[in-house]
Amino acid sequence: MQQFTGPRWGRSPADDGTQLDIFQAARAGDCAQLARLLKGGADVNTCDRWDSFPLYYACLAGHDVAARKLLEAGAGAIFAESTFEADRCYRAAPNLKIQKLLREYEVRPLPPPPSLARLSAALRSAPPDITLYVQGRPIEAHRVILAARSPYFRTKLATEWGSRREVRLSSSHIYVSFDLMRSLVDFFYSDRVDLPADDVEAFARICRACQCQGLLQRANRFLAPRRCRETQQLDRCHPPRRFVWQARCAQDRLPSALRRILYDCLANSREEDLRNNEPVETCAGSEYDDLADTCVKVGERVFRCHQLILASRSEYFKTRLFRRTEFLERHHGVLEEHDVSAEAFEKMLVYIYTDEIEDLGDDPLAQAEELLDVASRYLMYRLKGVVADLLIPHLDMDRISPAQLCRWLTLSDMYDVAKIREYCLHIIACNFEAFAEAREFQALLLASRTSAPAEGQGDLLNDLRQTWLAARLDRRNESAALFEKRLEMVLLAPRQGVNGDQRGFSCVPGRSRTSMIRRIASKLMRKIFCGILLSE
């Protein structure tokens, strides 16, 4: 098998008839010609003047047999993970059959979702609280992760191992090698396993011993063709070189495992509350197998939690739990939190453990506002983006009033959530007439005009003007003049209601005068829009 030593930049296939033929054979899917060329010593990883190689042309044309022949001849050596060459072939493949073939050789599964990457990175950065010794070599890990991913480890940690910080795995526990156990622990954090094909059978035995059912099923599926007599000859021709799998099913992923152990903690917390109304003295060493090592009291409820996850996801909890002992304010293993509801704190715990929130409950506006306050208090700024994504579908003119939308525009500035602010400005610009009659909108405009914006906060009038003009780029100058007229009329209305001696309105009461100005302004705006439509 030929080894890839890098693209031969600057080499033209016209300089070598053999190399020119291999490109043509790959493009045409001529397997017989490919076999003759490869037997004659043709370079399977050569590049042409367009920096393309034979495997790319075979994938682009959809010739799976030719692509497999090139991969068997060593074209797969060009594929390092996350390289440009691998990505080109994968995107050029016109069908799933070729994509599956490329995965077998190039070892390039789809990347993990961003939420999993953030959660995994945060957990890996935390100091380990348990060390597994396999064949005399250490593997550092975290108790809650082992318990969440493996029923075997959960049972051992809750009973036999207890609070031990070092555990030696031998044949009395499970017969494993260091490399395979290291791969399993890495899977617990990343939802990804990467092994040589020859090690999969031993890895499956470890998965069976650790009761990792999802991973065991995937490994057995990989081994099934090798165990089947009818496909043994086929496997000798083109066996998969590595076993690579990125968990996609929800129940096999890290967030789901942490969600399950969190729900166990919440259920145990409610059971403790029902048994006695007194504060919990400690969590460590309790009869529960959720391995919670700290408790947080919010109002009348006590939440069983894990210090590792709280500290790795929130700087507030990291400081309170580990860094400054005088700030702990701990009594018998319980942290007390004030000025936050138990419902909002439980939602925050779901986000801390899983990096996601499913919904905002029955009252999404009130729940979103409280979660934004919680995110600011506990220094979890990514939570604001998650709340914004869930809230925006509820900020619709068919669901809320202009006054509520103006309030959310103010809250978006208060909590520094740009996504909500931009959405509110867009809704206001598209429904300006409806907002022109809202007192809250008039007060918001007057307040923004008389006060300078805070540091890092946008100018409301200028941002609203730019949002308006962005929708009318073809007639920007005329649209700008129209917007200024409408804005002045909106700003004029409350002032006219205050000055009772204005000419022409001295005999009209203040409230009626404001209504009259609004009606006149609406008629003028309709005439202006009709004039623009007629001119177009």
C-alpha angles and dihedrals in degrees: 000000000000120000121227112238098177135285116307096235117203095019116129120211088222088071090065122038092200093058091045090054093052091057091049093046092049092048092049095041092236100163095178092055090045091053092051093047094047091047088052092056103264114168106248092196099049119133128219129217090282092054091248126133134209095262091056091055092047091052093045092053093046097242102149095174092053091045091052091049091052091048091050089051092057106276088124089070088075090067117092113166117277094006127146093241093055092047092051093054094044093051093044093055107107097201142033093249093067092042090054090049091052091050090055092055108025095044094219116141122179113283119260118260116268093247091058092047091053093046094047093047092050093051095045091052092059118095111263119250099194135037123204116206114207118178087346094303123112128239113190117212144146125261096225092052093050091047094047095050103037130040088201093059092042092056093045093048092049095048125011102022096039112167096342113141095201126048127179114211113210137157089285089066107030129325105242142149122232095244094051094046089048089053090050093051090048088053090054089062103033106028086230131111125190119182139151110261092242092061097052096090093055089043090054090056090054091049090051092050092048091045094236095156100177094051091043092055091050092049091049090050089053091049096045097088090049092052094047113092094211092061101039093098091048091051092055089057099051115001119175107258099211140019107232123168134167110196111240103163110096095231092054096052130096096243091056092049091051090045090056094051090046091053089050088053091049092048091049090048091055090047091053091048090053094048096051136359093213121105116272110255098206142345102205115092095014124145091256120096096214089099092224111169102184139034131214120203116209113177107310095339128088119206120204108218144164119251093213095059095041093049096043093052103039130041088204093061092040090057094043096046104038119006110050115033092187089061096052098088088189123167117190093335096311126121115206121214123190137194094030130098122239091237093055092045091052090051089050091052090053089054092046092053099039107019090233143078122210101206145339098246129236095320103042097174095053093040092050092050092051092047091052088053090048091049091054093045097049095039096242101139096169088063088068091062092049091050091047092054091052095043102048095073088058094052093082126134088234091058107035136034126247088252091058092047090051088052091052089050088057092046091051089058092045095052095032098238106156095184093060092043094053091048093050092049090051092051092048093049092050093047101034096144092056091050094044090072095048114102091209091058092048091050090047092053094046092048092050091048096051097043131056116241117258121254110288091011122115126237106259097210094047094045091048090049092050092048090052093049094046089069093051105044092141092064101025100149096048091042091052092054090048092050092050091053093049092046092051091051091052091049091045096056100071092042091054088052090056100045104066096180097062114137112267094013104063093104095047121087116245097250093046091045091055091049090049091052091049092052092048091047091050092051091049092049092049090050091049092051092046090052091052092048092049092049090052 
